């Protein structure tokens, strides 16, 4: 039973609350189980940045690192074993949620090596390998929505791998992601895979859109431009939801649904507010609609539990108004395609940097055991 009525209200509105963080300490201390029991958390996402922070700051990995060093494991093998172990344990903790929701929630995400984001074949190979290594039905393998990532999404699904598609910034790319999902489910059905076992979310990034566009609006500097600050992230997500409604009410999806397939749910990612001038629950309260996921940093989760306001559906029927925001942005001189290209490239680069930091951290810990 939740002890946080504001989070309970959000869940009752149809939003699945996932935590955007994982560490060995959360697992072993009982914190993750507490979040499930008391904070309405029904899933978890990870990324290279999260693991880099966990390994850098946590002593909970010391015993495993010593064991890895004692058998001469290299950095790549060590990272793999450490992250797989964390995700396996988290999957086990969420198994009750997974069963209770028929596989919809209780999900834990693990990302492929971000340095493979431009390599279709290597992404597919690692996705299949991670699926086999974790060996938990409630795993989601995260694959970036780069152009080379799109066929990798389809091929992973076709092999029976449930997928979290990450780093989606534009509605155009989101439509390509949904098409890749439907392609994958169709191929899975042709391959004899039970499509009811496949689940997927599409991680549509929110706050980073405002961060990039706000900076460009400030550079333009007119009152008209500045009046549009803080509006793009929510508007973009609302347009994405309208696209989701269109695709998953199509005849094509209906044919797959008849075979047991489920819709690929939108997941609002990057929902921690970066600009302190904006309400700290902005990207939660303004994106409430049934059958979506909101994956929150712990700070945002706590903020919503304290003062979040759930006032019903804030998304359905807002597409026309959201489009007006983007029309206005273009009118003041914002190059929208360039915004999304910049965000995708920066997203990949940030995760590559975090991956490098993760490698350095693990190497340092391995070396320290030899002293």
QUIJO-V856611 format. One line per field, one symbol per residue. phi: phi as a letter, one per 40 degrees, with the letter a starting at -180 (. if undefined). psi: psi as a letter, one per 40 degrees, with the letter a starting at -180 (. if undefined). A space follows every 50 residues. Layout:
# QUIJO-V856611
phi: ???
psi: ???
This chain:
# QUIJO-V856611
phi: .cbbccccccccchcccbccaaaccdcccgcccccccbbgcbaabbadcc ccccccbbcccdccccccccbgccccccdccccccccdccdccccccdcc bggcbgbbbbccdcccdbbcccccdcccccdcccfbcccbccbcccdccc cccccccccgccbbcbgbbbcdccccccccccdccccccccgccccccba bbcccbccccdccdccccccgccccccccgbccccccccccccddcccbc cccdccccchcbccccbcbfbcccccccdcbdcbccbcacgbbbcbcddc dcccccacbbbgcbbdgbcccccccccccccchcccdcdccccccccccc ccccccccccccccccccccc
psi: hiegddddddddeehhhihgiiidddddeedddddddeefheiiiiiddd ddddddeheeedddddddddefhidddddddddddddddddddedddddd efedafihihiiheeedehdddddddddddddddfheeihhhhifidddd ddddddddeehhhhhifhdiddddddddddddddddddddeehhedehii ihhhhcddddddddddddddeiddddeeiedddddddddddddddddeei ddddddddeeiiihiihhifehhdheeiheededdefhiifiihhiiddd ddddddeihhfahedheedddddddddddddeehgddddddddddddddd ddddddddddddddddddee.
